[in-house]
Amino acid sequence: MHMSLAVVRAAMFIIFDDTQQPATSKEKWKLLMSETPPTTTNLIRGWSPLQTPISSHLPFSAAVEANGFVFVSGQASVDDQGVIVSGDFEQEMRRSMSNVQRILAAVGLDLGDVVRVTSYVHDPAHLPQYNLLYREYFSSPLPARTTITSCLSVALKFEIDVIAVRRPQR
């Protein structure tokens, strides 16, 4: 209830703030589409992008947060600039998992905070190996999971995205 009131108050301030020049449509669009929107925009959106050690030349955030949930975009076997690093299935899965771990660590979380996993495995023949490696990274209680096969480009053998949740403050 208090959170809603704060959002309404912030929205009212934005709507009725006549102390600044009105923004043009182009300025409003640029503000809404910026990678690091200001706090008032985050209140309106209800989510914000997070600073992470991994970037991409593609138009997406590596991770965003909304209401205590952290959504990590698909991580493949790439370097810090998003360039694909090829290898065998195990090498690519381990690099992808390392990227997820680094992103989570940058925002104060780890794999124990993950509640949802979606994995993409290029070749269904790699599923037994995937399941073995998966248990090295996740333990009981296991997160919810979906695994999709035969959907990646030939350049990738594995990709994963996760949803993590911040633990309640004690």
Secondary structure as the mmCIF struct_conf table of DSSP 4:
data_model
#
loop_
_struct_conf.conf_type_id
_struct_conf.id
_struct_conf.beg_label_comp_id
_struct_conf.beg_label_asym_id
_struct_conf.beg_label_seq_id
_struct_conf.end_label_comp_id
_struct_conf.end_label_asym_id
_struct_conf.end_label_seq_id
HELX_RH_AL_P HELX_RH_AL_P1 HIS A 2 PHE A 16
BEND BEND1 THR A 19 GLN A 20
HELX_LH_PP_P HELX_LH_PP_P1 GLN A 21 THR A 24
HELX_RH_AL_P HELX_RH_AL_P2 SER A 25 MET A 33
BEND BEND2 GLU A 35 THR A 36
HELX_RH_AL_P HELX_RH_AL_P3 THR A 39 ARG A 45
BEND BEND3 GLY A 46 GLY A 46
STRN STRN1 SER A 48 PRO A 49
BEND BEND4 PRO A 53 PRO A 53
BEND BEND5 HIS A 57 PHE A 60
BEND BEND6 ALA A 62 ALA A 62
STRN STRN2 ALA A 63 ALA A 66
TURN_TY1_P TURN_TY1_P1 ASN A 67 GLY A 68
STRN STRN3 PHE A 69 ALA A 76
BEND BEND7 SER A 77 SER A 77
STRN STRN4 VAL A 78 VAL A 78
TURN_TY1_P TURN_TY1_P2 ASP A 80 GLN A 81
BEND BEND8 GLY A 82 GLY A 82
STRN STRN5 ILE A 84 ILE A 84
HELX_RH_AL_P HELX_RH_AL_P4 PHE A 89 ALA A 106
TURN_TY1_P TURN_TY1_P3 VAL A 107 GLY A 108
HELX_RH_3T_P HELX_RH_3T_P1 LEU A 111 ASP A 113
STRN STRN6 VAL A 114 VAL A 121
BEND BEND9 HIS A 122 HIS A 122
HELX_RH_3T_P HELX_RH_3T_P2 PRO A 124 HIS A 126
HELX_RH_AL_P HELX_RH_AL_P5 LEU A 127 TYR A 137
BEND BEND10 SER A 140 PRO A 141
HELX_LH_PP_P HELX_LH_PP_P2 LEU A 142 PRO A 143
STRN STRN7 ALA A 144 THR A 149
BEND BEND11 SER A 150 SER A 150
BEND BEND12 LEU A 152 LEU A 152
TURN_TY1_P TURN_TY1_P4 VAL A 154 ALA A 155
BEND BEND13 LYS A 157 LYS A 157
STRN STRN8 PHE A 158 VAL A 165
HELX_LH_PP_P HELX_LH_PP_P3 ARG A 166 GLN A 169
#
